[in-house]
């Protein structure tokens, strides 16, 4: 803007000087506040790095204000690491690109448009959106070793699934349903999803050191299997913050990220294959919740244990209490009660949610990426199986090496 000359009478000069002083002082305060908001807090960073090292982390990467802030490998060499279920969030980018390229009109298109054999029964009502937000109603074994990994063709396995719930009526985290998205990408592009992503997104971003596990028929797994350097996974988080824009080029439509981050009404912690992060989530066990669990099929022995921990907790407070009092004292918790909850799309506690502060990817063993758009901050933590089983990691994939405090600690990096 061009400055216009001001002609002052002598009597007004002192008054104008005061105005200018206060304007400059106010501007200084605003600039200082903005700088403070964007500054990484050193004690918070030190705590994050200390626990990352203690939990055998292979790589932790921070992007801040659109630039690489730091990479931490704790004496190890940077390498490809499988993102585990964080892969699902990368699959989301492929679907957004299909819409951007005009190959897909809407995620509300029914799957039968790509697989005509699904134009029958409740299958005809399943849309791509249902696959993306875990509400397809497809028969679901949460344990992938039961039928998914033994299958030679993950896409055919998904197509053959029975429908156990009316589509769009129940949230149920479904690996099998997500694997079908890779098949849809192939139908529309005549390319494997990994090749499509490389050509359209990874290559323009300078991401070329990656691999992707495939089934015997050559279908890349979509539930997991994406192997990538931590720094490159962080780039994809920055792409989310920049709403699909990279170096001035709009790789994916900006409104795709608004839709991705919209909470699912059936589970407000989930968007479209990305998790939604809140500043506060309360875990509540009260008489109403216990009543619901009883109707779900919980017996009196376990219900009495749950009654003993009635109350309102932060999610961080709830987890150790729940683990000690319920999981550790109930030998068949994973085999009997978890399937009961999963079949109903439920959790032991009901939740109340605060304000949305970010979005995350979450994978087995604690492979995380979190993005905070308001802070222009991306943090990635990756760990390999070999590193996980060192120290306090357990061969069943549980233990402190999951670094379950990662998401809460990253919120403190910028006050």
ABEGO torsion letter per residue (X at the ends): XBBBBBBBBAAAAAAAAAAAAAAAAAAAAAAAAAAAAABBBAAAAAAAAAAAAAAGBABBBBBBGGBBABBBAGGBBBBBBBAEAAAAAAAAAAAAAAAAAGABABAABBAAAABAAABBEAAAABBAAAAAAGAAGBBBBABAAAAAAABABAAAAAAABBBABBBGABBBBBAAAAAAAAAAAAAAAGBBAAAAAAAAAAAAAGBABBBBBBBAAGBBBAABGBBBBAAAAAAAAAAAAAGGBBGGBBABBAAAAAAAABBBAABAABBBGBBBBBABBBBBBBAAAAAAAAAAGBBAAAAAAAAAABEBBBAAAAAAAAAAAAAAABAAAAAAAAAAAAAAGBBABBBBBBBBABBBBBBBGGBBBBBBAAAGBBBBBBBBAAAAABEABBAAGBEAAAGAAAAAAAAAABX
